[in-house]
Amino acid sequence: MEGKKMISLKEFNTFGVQATTPLFNEVKTSLALQEVIKNKNYDNALIIGGGSNILLLEEFSRPVIKISIPGIRIINESDNMAVVSAGAGVVWHDLVMWCVTNNLGGIENLSLIPGLVGAAPIQNIGAYGVELSDVFFNVVAIHRKTGHSRIFEAEDCAFGYRDSVFKQELKDEYIITTVRLSLTKKNHVLNTSYGNIKESLDEMKVKNPTIDDIAKAVIRIRRSKLPDPKSLGNAGSFFKNPIVTQTETKHLLEQYPNMPYYSIDDTFGKIPAGWLIEQAGFKGAKNGNVGMHTNQALVLVNYGNATGASLWEYAKKVMASVKEKFGIELETEVNIIL
Ligand SMILES: Cc1cc2nc3c(=O)[nH]c(=O)nc-3n(C[C@H](O)[C@H](O)[C@H](O)COP(=O)(O)OP(=O)(O)OC[C@H]3O[C@@H](n4cnc5c(N)ncnc54)[C@H](O)[C@@H]3O)c2cc1C
């Protein structure tokens, strides 16, 4: 795939928007990646995994490096724990299934999250009460300017809610090549308290769930709730759930007593962005080929041949309405790529 001219990226982003790149290189090893980044033409390349957390704007014209480094293996183990190492190009859900099949516990709640392993630490993926940081061991990453390889331990990554050092201070500085996770071999700690997992297990008539049952329950729930990007262009939750102070929340609750709210600590809490968007009148709303999903107000949707620019315009409209109604600034979870 090296060096082809004006390659369409439509198939490389789950929004399915049209954008082109003059230079596209798919790398299958760390060494190949180190060679490619020596080439000055790739200095400002976009690193792409599964393209499920990006919105490409039309004027995009950067080179692209697609990470396809394969491989999953256990690199260390004790009686209770195993460290699993996966190439950045492994499909995240394939890694989850590999772990479940090998009775390694910790990421079953993260079943069916789209995208590749290498992007998982970037926004510290999370779902159904579990985040990547809960099982994180370390990552190997290559510095884009020097080509040097570096190991990032958990304390180097500044993981937060859909956030890490790779989205902040070190944004676009490192390319992740390997992700290592610390997983349980026995006495798995099952997390069934979040979302509809318990109900789903009941429907499946499971009394004493295994990690395989949890994965199956999560897959069932996700399939029934989330639009499949193969049939409807989207990138999952477009916005983060805003974190607000308890004082702000108190004021809002006086005006909106039914507002859902989750306490984080004595000072902060989270308000579901989907609720704010719904209250602002955007749940299921549409403008041409663009809109917020009928069942999931947080999901921005490309209903047809929408452009990246029109999706972004619509998202900004939603943000402005929420700001006007609630005084809350929504932040995007999806990376807006120029
Ligand atoms: C239907 C749907 C549901 C989703 N549900 C969830 C969910 O429940 N929880 C959740 O957390 N996310 C969710 N997402 C978002 C998305 O799946 C995750 O953010 C995923 O980790 C993105 O992986 P990707 O390979 O597609 O990344 P991409 O979209 O290709 O890239 C995302 C960002 O990471 C950078 N990047 C990618 N790979 C590397 C690398 N190897 N090194 C350095 N930088 C890199 C890119 O440059 C870009 O800035 C959902 C998305 C969809 C479409």
The ligand as a MOL file (V3000), in Angstrom:
LIG
                    3D

  0  0  0     0  0            999 V3000
M  V30 BEGIN CTAB
M  V30 COUNTS 53 58 0 0 0
M  V30 BEGIN ATOM
M  V30 1 C -20.2760 1.9930 17.9290 0
M  V30 2 C -19.1130 2.4690 18.7750 0
M  V30 3 C -19.1030 2.2150 20.1290 0
M  V30 4 C -18.0310 2.6500 20.9290 0
M  V30 5 N -18.0650 2.3610 22.2490 0
M  V30 6 C -17.0400 2.7450 23.0350 0
M  V30 7 C -17.0380 2.4320 24.4320 0
M  V30 8 O -17.9460 1.7830 24.9440 0
M  V30 9 N -15.9990 2.8650 25.1820 0
M  V30 10 C -14.9570 3.5590 24.6410 0
M  V30 11 O -14.0390 3.9120 25.3970 0
M  V30 12 N -14.9250 3.8710 23.3330 0
M  V30 13 C -15.9270 3.4730 22.5210 0
M  V30 14 N -15.9170 3.7840 21.1840 0
M  V30 15 C -14.8070 4.5780 20.6510 0
M  V30 16 C -13.6630 3.7500 20.0140 0
M  V30 17 O -14.0790 2.4540 19.7470 0
M  V30 18 C -12.4270 3.7020 20.9170 0
M  V30 19 O -11.9740 4.9900 21.2180 0
M  V30 20 C -11.2810 2.9130 20.2670 0
M  V30 21 O -10.2210 2.7450 21.2020 0
M  V30 22 C -10.7240 3.6030 19.0270 0
M  V30 23 O -9.8510 2.7090 18.3850 0
M  V30 24 P -9.4300 2.8940 16.8910 0
M  V30 25 O -8.3630 1.9030 16.6040 0
M  V30 26 O -10.6050 2.8740 16.0030 0
M  V30 27 O -8.7970 4.3600 16.9500 0
M  V30 28 P -8.7270 5.4580 15.8010 0
M  V30 29 O -10.0810 6.0610 15.6240 0
M  V30 30 O -8.0690 4.9120 14.5960 0
M  V30 31 O -7.7700 6.5220 16.4980 0
M  V30 32 C -8.2090 7.2490 17.6280 0
M  V30 33 C -7.0940 8.2110 18.0600 0
M  V30 34 O -5.9590 7.4740 18.5290 0
M  V30 35 C -4.7980 7.7170 17.7160 0
M  V30 36 N -4.1510 6.4100 17.5360 0
M  V30 37 C -4.6950 5.2770 17.0260 0
M  V30 38 N -3.8300 4.2630 17.1190 0
M  V30 39 C -2.6960 4.7580 17.6780 0
M  V30 40 C -1.4320 4.2010 18.0230 0
M  V30 41 N -1.1260 2.9170 17.8200 0
M  V30 42 N -0.4940 5.0250 18.5950 0
M  V30 43 C -0.7580 6.3300 18.8210 0
M  V30 44 N -1.9440 6.9090 18.5010 0
M  V30 45 C -2.9060 6.1340 17.9470 0
M  V30 46 C -5.3340 8.3010 16.4100 0
M  V30 47 O -4.3810 9.1410 15.7880 0
M  V30 48 C -6.5620 9.0650 16.8990 0
M  V30 49 O -6.1890 10.3140 17.4180 0
M  V30 50 C -16.9640 3.3610 20.3460 0
M  V30 51 C -16.9740 3.5980 18.9650 0
M  V30 52 C -18.0300 3.1530 18.1770 0
M  V30 53 C -17.9940 3.3990 16.6950 0
M  V30 END ATOM
M  V30 BEGIN BOND
M  V30 1 1 1 2
M  V30 2 1 2 3
M  V30 3 2 2 52
M  V30 4 2 3 4
M  V30 5 1 4 5
M  V30 6 1 4 50
M  V30 7 2 5 6
M  V30 8 1 6 7
M  V30 9 1 6 13
M  V30 10 2 7 8
M  V30 11 1 7 9
M  V30 12 1 9 10
M  V30 13 2 10 11
M  V30 14 1 10 12
M  V30 15 2 12 13
M  V30 16 1 13 14
M  V30 17 1 14 15
M  V30 18 1 14 50
M  V30 19 1 15 16
M  V30 20 1 16 17
M  V30 21 1 16 18
M  V30 22 1 18 19
M  V30 23 1 18 20
M  V30 24 1 20 21
M  V30 25 1 20 22
M  V30 26 1 22 23
M  V30 27 1 23 24
M  V30 28 2 24 25
M  V30 29 1 24 26
M  V30 30 1 24 27
M  V30 31 1 27 28
M  V30 32 2 28 29
M  V30 33 1 28 30
M  V30 34 1 28 31
M  V30 35 1 31 32
M  V30 36 1 32 33
M  V30 37 1 33 34
M  V30 38 1 33 48
M  V30 39 1 34 35
M  V30 40 1 35 36
M  V30 41 1 35 46
M  V30 42 1 36 37
M  V30 43 1 36 45
M  V30 44 2 37 38
M  V30 45 1 38 39
M  V30 46 1 39 40
M  V30 47 2 39 45
M  V30 48 1 40 41
M  V30 49 2 40 42
M  V30 50 1 42 43
M  V30 51 2 43 44
M  V30 52 1 44 45
M  V30 53 1 46 47
M  V30 54 1 46 48
M  V30 55 1 48 49
M  V30 56 2 50 51
M  V30 57 1 51 52
M  V30 58 1 52 53
M  V30 END BOND
M  V30 END CTAB
M  END
